[in-house]
Amino acid sequence: MFKSFRALAAAALVAVLPLTASAATVGYDAIDRSLADNFNDFAMVYTAETFNDGTITGWSAFIKRLGTDNTIGLMVLNDNGGNQYEVAAIELRTVTAGLNSFATSIAVTSGQVMGLFMANAKVAYDNVAPSDDRYTSNNLFAAGAPAVGAVFSTSGPLGRTYSLNATVAEVPVPASLPLVLAGMAAFGVASRRKRAA
């Protein structure tokens, strides 16, 4: 049936090596929390976790307070160093009070971080011990949400737990690649010994 070891190895890989895509959540639970910001037209940067290669398939935020412009935006940011962040992607949504969840498809690459733009609608938060999360100055984006390619400076640490998270379908990886390769190598050695004998 198989005329060569390579054909057998390829068939074994297809049959035995499943790809497993994992889903990861970046951020905190989107639940009601005790506080809401007083800043307007600003952004926060969540630096406690970075994205892995994949696609954001959904995101959620709990809105504590509404205002005249009820726009928030999930941002994917490149860390340019020196507390400078560049907008790689932004998805703006109009929100209502309470839990807001959105389906989406935003590509992310390893090392990028999540950010949140808030016009006048405010995502709920709690104070926590100082963290590495960052924030912009009040009214930095009074002219409108930052566009892709925009670079902005941040201050911090923020010391807050925002009710914001994103679900990321990470790039599929072979579930048992090392084990399969070791098995194929052993099979190859055994096949060669059998032919030599």
GIKAQUI-V16170 format. One record per pair of residues at least 12 apart in sequence whose C-alpha atoms are under 6 Angstrom apart, sorted by the first residue. I is the first residue (numbers start at 0). J is the second residue. Records with the same first field share a line. If there is no record, write none. Layout:
I = J, J
This chain:
17 = 174
18 = 171, 172, 173, 174
19 = 171, 172, 174
20 = 169, 171
21 = 168, 169
22 = 167, 168, 169
23 = 166, 167
24 = 165, 166
25 = 164, 165
26 = 163, 164
27 = 162, 163, 164
28 = 162
29 = 60, 61, 162, 163
30 = 61, 162
32 = 123, 124, 125
33 = 125
34 = 123, 124, 125
35 = 121, 123
38 = 137
39 = 118, 119, 137, 138
40 = 117, 118, 138, 140, 141
41 = 116, 117, 135, 137, 138, 139, 140
42 = 115, 116, 134, 135
43 = 114, 115, 133, 134
44 = 114, 132, 133, 134
45 = 113, 114, 132
46 = 131, 132
49 = 110, 111, 112
50 = 109, 110, 111
51 = 108, 109
52 = 107, 108, 109, 169, 170
53 = 106, 107, 168, 169, 170
54 = 105, 106, 107, 167, 168
55 = 104, 105, 166, 167
56 = 102, 103, 104, 166, 167
57 = 101, 102, 103, 165, 166
58 = 100, 101, 164, 165
59 = 99, 100, 163, 164
60 = 98, 99, 162, 163
61 = 97, 98, 122, 123, 162
62 = 96, 97, 121, 122, 123
63 = 121, 122, 123
64 = 120, 121
65 = 120
66 = 119, 120
68 = 118, 119
69 = 93, 94, 119, 120
70 = 92, 93, 118
71 = 91, 92, 116, 117
72 = 90, 91, 115, 116
73 = 89, 90, 115
74 = 88, 89, 113, 114, 115
75 = 87, 88, 112, 113
76 = 111, 112
77 = 111
82 = 152, 153
83 = 151, 152
84 = 150, 151
85 = 148, 149, 150
86 = 147, 148, 149
87 = 147
88 = 147
123 = 161, 162
124 = 160, 161, 162
125 = 159, 160
126 = 158, 159
127 = 158, 159
128 = 158
129 = 158
130 = 156, 158
131 = 156
132 = 156, 157
133 = 153, 154, 155, 156, 157
134 = 153, 154
135 = 153
